[in-house]
Amino acid sequence: MKNVIKPLIAIFAMLIAYSNTTNAQTTATPNLNIIINPLLNITATGPAHLTYSTITDYTGGKDSTAIGQLSVTSILPYTVSVKGSGDFMNGTNSIALGNVVVTAPATPNNQAVSLISSGISNVQTPSLTTSSQAVFGGTWAFAAPIDVEYKISSTNSMTANGSGGVLGAPTGTYTAQLTYTISNP
C-alpha cells in the first residue's frame, strides 16, 4: 500500500503543477485614463495710464499700450472680455467710460499666442461699458503675456468735459476699475 500511495501522490502533484502551468495568465490589459481638467486663468498687472501733457495729446487723441498687462492660461479656445466699473472719477469730476477703446494690438506678445477668432472677430475694439464685451480670443495659452492698448480718439479728447469728454476736465487722476474675464466659448 505504501508503494501505491507514493506514486499516486507524485501523479497528483504533477497534475497540480501541470494545471497551474496551462492556466497561467501571461498578459494583463488594464485601462489607462487621461483626465483633462479645465485650466483657465487670467491675471493682470498694475494700472495703465493715458497721460495728457501736450496739445497733440488732445488734437491727435491718446493711446497707450500696457505691455504684458494680462497673463492668460487656457487649454481650450478662449475669449477675454472687459468691462468697467463706471465713469472715470476724480472726486466728483468724471470722464465718460465710453471714451476709451480697448484692443489687443499686433505686438510680438500677442502674435506669439495666435489671437484668433473665437466666435468674435480676430480682435475686437470695444468702447468700455459697464457690461462685459469680448476683446480677443485664442486657441490656447500657458501664462502667456498679452499686451493691451487703451485709446481715446481725438474726437473724444476734444469733446468738452461737460459732455463727458476730456477737454476742460479739472486736472488730476481719473480712475475706473476694469474687470477682465476669461471664458471657454
Secondary structure, DSSP 8 states (H G I E B T S, - for coil): -HHHHHHHHHHHHHHHHHHHHHT----------------EEEEE-S-------SHHHHHS-EEEEEEEEEEEEESS-EEEEEEESSSEEETTEEE-GGGEEEE--S-HHHHHTTEE-SSS-SB---B--SS-EEEEEES-EEEEEEEEEEEE-HHHHSSBGGGT-SBT--SS--B--EEEEEE--
